[in-house]
Amino acid sequence: MDSGDKAIYAQAETLQEITATFIENAVHNMNVFSTDIDFNKLDGEKKAAFAEWHKGMQQAAKVIRRPT
């Protein structure tokens, strides 16, 4: 691998780690929000959206570290 390829690989590796960390932090924040929010004060559409966002972030966190 020449130096140009090594540099591109290093940038891709850094991007992977930054993205994975961002998604994992988002999941953590959604976990905190889930304990703080009063779901009884949200309408059904908002409850469903929150649940979908949380589930999507959890799935993304799992896949980004262990893609199949």
N, CA, C and O atoms as CSV, one atom per row, in Angstrom:
chain,resi,resn,atom,element,x,y,z
A,1,MET,N,N,0.856,-1.165,0.000
A,1,MET,CA,C,0.000,0.000,0.000
A,1,MET,C,C,0.903,1.229,0.000
A,1,MET,O,O,1.799,1.353,0.835
A,2,ASP,N,N,0.659,2.128,-0.938
A,2,ASP,CA,C,1.501,3.327,-0.993
A,2,ASP,C,C,1.009,4.359,0.023
A,2,ASP,O,O,-0.033,4.175,0.653
A,3,SER,N,N,1.761,5.431,0.175
A,3,SER,CA,C,1.450,6.419,1.209
A,3,SER,C,C,0.092,7.079,0.988
A,3,SER,O,O,-0.595,7.402,1.957
A,4,GLY,N,N,-0.312,7.287,-0.277
A,4,GLY,CA,C,-1.624,7.862,-0.559
A,4,GLY,C,C,-2.744,6.944,-0.097
A,4,GLY,O,O,-3.726,7.393,0.496
A,5,ASP,N,N,-2.587,5.644,-0.376
A,5,ASP,CA,C,-3.595,4.673,0.056
A,5,ASP,C,C,-3.640,4.572,1.578
A,5,ASP,O,O,-4.714,4.447,2.167
A,6,LYS,N,N,-2.474,4.626,2.209
A,6,LYS,CA,C,-2.418,4.574,3.673
A,6,LYS,C,C,-3.128,5.776,4.286
A,6,LYS,O,O,-3.826,5.650,5.293
A,7,ALA,N,N,-2.945,6.934,3.673
A,7,ALA,CA,C,-3.589,8.150,4.186
A,7,ALA,C,C,-5.101,8.060,4.043
A,7,ALA,O,O,-5.837,8.434,4.955
A,8,ILE,N,N,-5.563,7.566,2.906
A,8,ILE,CA,C,-7.008,7.419,2.688
A,8,ILE,C,C,-7.572,6.400,3.669
A,8,ILE,O,O,-8.632,6.622,4.254
A,9,TYR,N,N,-6.872,5.285,3.852
A,9,TYR,CA,C,-7.318,4.271,4.798
A,9,TYR,C,C,-7.404,4.858,6.207
A,9,TYR,O,O,-8.383,4.620,6.914
A,10,ALA,N,N,-6.414,5.605,6.613
A,10,ALA,CA,C,-6.399,6.217,7.943
A,10,ALA,C,C,-7.569,7.187,8.109
A,10,ALA,O,O,-8.183,7.244,9.174
A,11,GLN,N,N,-7.871,7.936,7.073
A,11,GLN,CA,C,-9.015,8.859,7.138
A,11,GLN,C,C,-10.328,8.089,7.252
A,11,GLN,O,O,-11.212,8.476,8.017
A,12,ALA,N,N,-10.457,7.013,6.505
A,12,ALA,CA,C,-11.666,6.190,6.571
A,12,ALA,C,C,-11.811,5.550,7.953
A,12,ALA,O,O,-12.912,5.479,8.498
A,13,GLU,N,N,-10.704,5.092,8.510
A,13,GLU,CA,C,-10.723,4.491,9.848
A,13,GLU,C,C,-11.151,5.519,10.902
A,13,GLU,O,O,-11.931,5.210,11.803
A,14,THR,N,N,-10.640,6.721,10.781
A,14,THR,CA,C,-11.010,7.794,11.696
A,14,THR,C,C,-12.486,8.142,11.550
A,14,THR,O,O,-13.186,8.327,12.546
A,15,LEU,N,N,-12.951,8.229,10.330
A,15,LEU,CA,C,-14.365,8.517,10.082
A,15,LEU,C,C,-15.251,7.435,10.691
A,15,LEU,O,O,-16.280,7.737,11.296
A,16,GLN,N,N,-14.856,6.192,10.535
A,16,GLN,CA,C,-15.600,5.068,11.112
A,16,GLN,C,C,-15.699,5.232,12.625
A,16,GLN,O,O,-16.783,5.101,13.192
A,17,GLU,N,N,-14.588,5.514,13.276
A,17,GLU,CA,C,-14.577,5.625,14.728
A,17,GLU,C,C,-15.393,6.830,15.210
A,17,GLU,O,O,-16.140,6.728,16.183
A,18,ILE,N,N,-15.250,7.950,14.539
A,18,ILE,CA,C,-16.003,9.151,14.908
A,18,ILE,C,C,-17.507,8.894,14.770
A,18,ILE,O,O,-18.289,9.255,15.650
A,19,THR,N,N,-17.899,8.274,13.667
A,19,THR,CA,C,-19.317,8.004,13.421
A,19,THR,C,C,-19.870,7.025,14.451
A,19,THR,O,O,-20.960,7.234,14.984
A,20,ALA,N,N,-19.126,5.963,14.731
A,20,ALA,CA,C,-19.572,4.978,15.714
A,20,ALA,C,C,-19.722,5.615,17.088
A,20,ALA,O,O,-20.707,5.372,17.785
A,21,THR,N,N,-18.762,6.417,17.472
A,21,THR,CA,C,-18.815,7.092,18.769
A,21,THR,C,C,-19.998,8.045,18.844
A,21,THR,O,O,-20.678,8.104,19.868
A,22,PHE,N,N,-20.253,8.788,17.778
A,22,PHE,CA,C,-21.388,9.707,17.736
A,22,PHE,C,C,-22.698,8.952,17.931
A,22,PHE,O,O,-23.551,9.371,18.713
A,23,ILE,N,N,-22.853,7.841,17.219
A,23,ILE,CA,C,-24.087,7.057,17.316
A,23,ILE,C,C,-24.230,6.457,18.717
A,23,ILE,O,O,-25.324,6.457,19.282
A,24,GLU,N,N,-23.143,5.954,19.271
A,24,GLU,CA,C,-23.205,5.391,20.627
A,24,GLU,C,C,-23.579,6.463,21.655
A,24,GLU,O,O,-24.330,6.190,22.591
A,25,ASN,N,N,-23.069,7.651,21.487
A,25,ASN,CA,C,-23.438,8.759,22.373
A,25,ASN,C,C,-24.909,9.127,22.202
A,25,ASN,O,O,-25.585,9.457,23.176
A,26,ALA,N,N,-25.400,9.072,20.981
A,26,ALA,CA,C,-26.817,9.353,20.731
A,26,ALA,C,C,-27.700,8.331,21.444
A,26,ALA,O,O,-28.719,8.691,22.033
A,27,VAL,N,N,-27.312,7.064,21.390
A,27,VAL,CA,C,-28.074,6.017,22.093
A,27,VAL,C,C,-28.074,6.298,23.595
A,27,VAL,O,O,-29.111,6.213,24.252
A,28,HIS,N,N,-26.916,6.630,24.122
A,28,HIS,CA,C,-26.830,6.946,25.555
A,28,HIS,C,C,-27.773,8.100,25.908
A,28,HIS,O,O,-28.501,8.031,26.898
A,29,ASN,N,N,-27.758,9.148,25.103
A,29,ASN,CA,C,-28.627,10.296,25.366
A,29,ASN,C,C,-30.103,9.916,25.278
A,29,ASN,O,O,-30.908,10.367,26.092
A,30,MET,N,N,-30.460,9.097,24.304
A,30,MET,CA,C,-31.847,8.654,24.192
A,30,MET,C,C,-32.246,7.808,25.400
A,30,MET,O,O,-33.388,7.883,25.852
A,31,ASN,N,N,-31.322,7.006,25.927
A,31,ASN,CA,C,-31.597,6.231,27.138
A,31,ASN,C,C,-31.913,7.166,28.299
A,31,ASN,O,O,-32.850,6.927,29.060
A,32,VAL,N,N,-31.125,8.234,28.432
A,32,VAL,CA,C,-31.360,9.220,29.490
A,32,VAL,C,C,-32.700,9.913,29.263
A,32,VAL,O,O,-33.504,10.043,30.187
A,33,PHE,N,N,-32.935,10.354,28.034
A,33,PHE,CA,C,-34.206,11.022,27.721
A,33,PHE,C,C,-35.394,10.119,28.045
A,33,PHE,O,O,-36.434,10.591,28.505
A,34,SER,N,N,-35.233,8.818,27.801
A,34,SER,CA,C,-36.321,7.863,28.036
A,34,SER,C,C,-36.725,7.808,29.500
A,34,SER,O,O,-37.882,7.534,29.821
A,35,THR,N,N,-35.774,8.066,30.385
A,35,THR,CA,C,-36.105,8.049,31.809
A,35,THR,C,C,-36.611,9.408,32.286
A,35,THR,O,O,-37.272,9.490,33.322
A,36,ASP,N,N,-36.313,10.462,31.553
A,36,ASP,CA,C,-36.686,11.814,31.958
A,36,ASP,C,C,-38.026,12.284,31.394
A,36,ASP,O,O,-38.694,13.123,31.997
A,37,ILE,N,N,-38.412,11.755,30.257
A,37,ILE,CA,C,-39.611,12.252,29.579
A,37,ILE,C,C,-40.870,11.621,30.184
A,37,ILE,O,O,-40.866,10.455,30.577
A,38,ASP,N,N,-41.920,12.393,30.249
A,38,ASP,CA,C,-43.217,11.884,30.687
A,38,ASP,C,C,-44.013,11.518,29.430
A,38,ASP,O,O,-44.624,12.378,28.795
A,39,PHE,N,N,-43.994,10.244,29.089
A,39,PHE,CA,C,-44.641,9.784,27.864
A,39,PHE,C,C,-46.153,10.002,27.902
A,39,PHE,O,O,-46.797,10.064,26.855
A,40,ASN,N,N,-46.715,10.119,29.096
A,40,ASN,CA,C,-48.152,10.365,29.217
A,40,ASN,C,C,-48.539,11.739,28.687
A,40,ASN,O,O,-49.708,11.984,28.390
A,41,LYS,N,N,-47.575,12.624,28.568
A,41,LYS,CA,C,-47.846,13.980,28.071
A,41,LYS,C,C,-47.636,14.097,26.559
A,41,LYS,O,O,-47.824,15.171,25.986
A,42,LEU,N,N,-47.251,13.005,25.920
A,42,LEU,CA,C,-47.059,12.993,24.466
A,42,LEU,C,C,-48.247,12.315,23.805
A,42,LEU,O,O,-48.832,11.382,24.355
A,43,ASP,N,N,-48.596,12.794,22.621
A,43,ASP,CA,C,-49.649,12.097,21.879
A,43,ASP,C,C,-49.051,10.829,21.258
A,43,ASP,O,O,-47.836,10.627,21.270
A,44,GLY,N,N,-49.916,10.000,20.728
A,44,GLY,CA,C,-49.485,8.711,20.180
A,44,GLY,C,C,-48.446,8.825,19.088
A,44,GLY,O,O,-47.526,8.011,19.012
A,45,GLU,N,N,-48.589,9.837,18.238
A,45,GLU,CA,C,-47.648,10.025,17.131
A,45,GLU,C,C,-46.245,10.355,17.662
A,45,GLU,O,O,-45.247,9.837,17.160
A,46,LYS,N,N,-46.183,11.204,18.658
A,46,LYS,CA,C,-44.881,11.581,19.227
A,46,LYS,C,C,-44.246,10.421,19.992
A,46,LYS,O,O,-43.033,10.220,19.922
A,47,LYS,N,N,-45.059,9.660,20.718
A,47,LYS,CA,C,-44.549,8.470,21.419
A,47,LYS,C,C,-43.955,7.487,20.415
A,47,LYS,O,O,-42.865,6.953,20.627
A,48,ALA,N,N,-44.673,7.254,19.330
A,48,ALA,CA,C,-44.210,6.318,18.305
A,48,ALA,C,C,-42.924,6.818,17.659
A,48,ALA,O,O,-42.000,6.038,17.430
A,49,ALA,N,N,-42.859,8.101,17.369
A,49,ALA,CA,C,-41.661,8.670,16.752
A,49,ALA,C,C,-40.460,8.513,17.676
A,49,ALA,O,O,-39.384,8.113,17.231
A,50,PHE,N,N,-40.631,8.821,18.950
A,50,PHE,CA,C,-39.545,8.700,19.917
A,50,PHE,C,C,-39.041,7.263,19.967
A,50,PHE,O,O,-37.835,7.018,19.937
A,51,ALA,N,N,-39.976,6.314,20.044
A,51,ALA,CA,C,-39.611,4.891,20.092
A,51,ALA,C,C,-38.872,4.462,18.825
A,51,ALA,O,O,-37.902,3.708,18.896
A,52,GLU,N,N,-39.328,4.940,17.670
A,52,GLU,CA,C,-38.670,4.597,16.400
A,52,GLU,C,C,-37.267,5.181,16.334
A,52,GLU,O,O,-36.333,4.509,15.895
A,53,TRP,N,N,-37.112,6.430,16.766
A,53,TRP,CA,C,-35.782,7.044,16.763
A,53,TRP,C,C,-34.826,6.255,17.650
A,53,TRP,O,O,-33.694,5.962,17.267
A,54,HIS,N,N,-35.308,5.919,18.844
A,54,HIS,CA,C,-34.468,5.191,19.802
A,54,HIS,C,C,-34.068,3.825,19.230
A,54,HIS,O,O,-32.900,3.440,19.278
A,55,LYS,N,N,-35.036,3.114,18.697
A,55,LYS,CA,C,-34.761,1.797,18.121
A,55,LYS,C,C,-33.784,1.910,16.948
A,55,LYS,O,O,-32.861,1.105,16.828
A,56,GLY,N,N,-33.987,2.904,16.089
A,56,GLY,CA,C,-33.100,3.093,14.944
A,56,GLY,C,C,-31.669,3.380,15.363
A,56,GLY,O,O,-30.722,2.860,14.772
A,57,MET,N,N,-31.518,4.210,16.385
A,57,MET,CA,C,-30.174,4.515,16.879
A,57,MET,C,C,-29.514,3.279,17.488
A,57,MET,O,O,-28.320,3.050,17.295
A,58,GLN,N,N,-30.295,2.485,18.223
A,58,GLN,CA,C,-29.761,1.242,18.794
A,58,GLN,C,C,-29.310,0.289,17.691
A,58,GLN,O,O,-28.248,-0.327,17.789
A,59,GLN,N,N,-30.113,0.172,16.651
A,59,GLN,CA,C,-29.750,-0.702,15.534
A,59,GLN,C,C,-28.494,-0.192,14.842
A,59,GLN,O,O,-27.600,-0.969,14.506
A,60,ALA,N,N,-28.431,1.119,14.632
A,60,ALA,CA,C,-27.256,1.712,13.973
A,60,ALA,C,C,-25.997,1.472,14.790
A,60,ALA,O,O,-24.941,1.167,14.235
A,61,ALA,N,N,-26.104,1.609,16.112
A,61,ALA,CA,C,-24.939,1.399,16.974
A,61,ALA,C,C,-24.445,-0.047,16.889
A,61,ALA,O,O,-23.241,-0.301,16.884
A,62,LYS,N,N,-25.372,-0.974,16.823
A,62,LYS,CA,C,-24.997,-2.390,16.731
A,62,LYS,C,C,-24.340,-2.684,15.378
A,62,LYS,O,O,-23.305,-3.348,15.314
A,63,VAL,N,N,-24.940,-2.193,14.322
A,63,VAL,CA,C,-24.458,-2.510,12.968
A,63,VAL,C,C,-23.124,-1.836,12.664
A,63,VAL,O,O,-22.270,-2.430,12.005
A,64,ILE,N,N,-22.933,-0.612,13.132
A,64,ILE,CA,C,-21.705,0.098,12.766
A,64,ILE,C,C,-20.469,-0.580,13.357
A,64,ILE,O,O,-19.387,-0.506,12.774
A,65,ARG,N,N,-20.618,-1.227,14.487
A,65,ARG,CA,C,-19.488,-1.923,15.095
A,65,ARG,C,C,-19.347,-3.361,14.590
A,65,ARG,O,O,-18.242,-3.899,14.524
A,66,ARG,N,N,-20.478,-3.975,14.234
A,66,ARG,CA,C,-20.457,-5.376,13.809
A,66,ARG,C,C,-21.313,-5.569,12.577
A,66,ARG,O,O,-22.334,-6.254,12.645
A,67,PRO,N,N,-20.931,-4.989,11.454
A,67,PRO,CA,C,-21.752,-5.158,10.238
A,67,PRO,C,C,-21.776,-6.612,9.786
A,67,PRO,O,O,-20.805,-7.354,9.939
A,68,THR,N,N,-22.909,-6.987,9.230
A,68,THR,CA,C,-23.026,-8.373,8.748
A,68,THR,C,C,-22.934,-8.421,7.246
A,68,THR,O,O,-23.012,-9.500,6.657
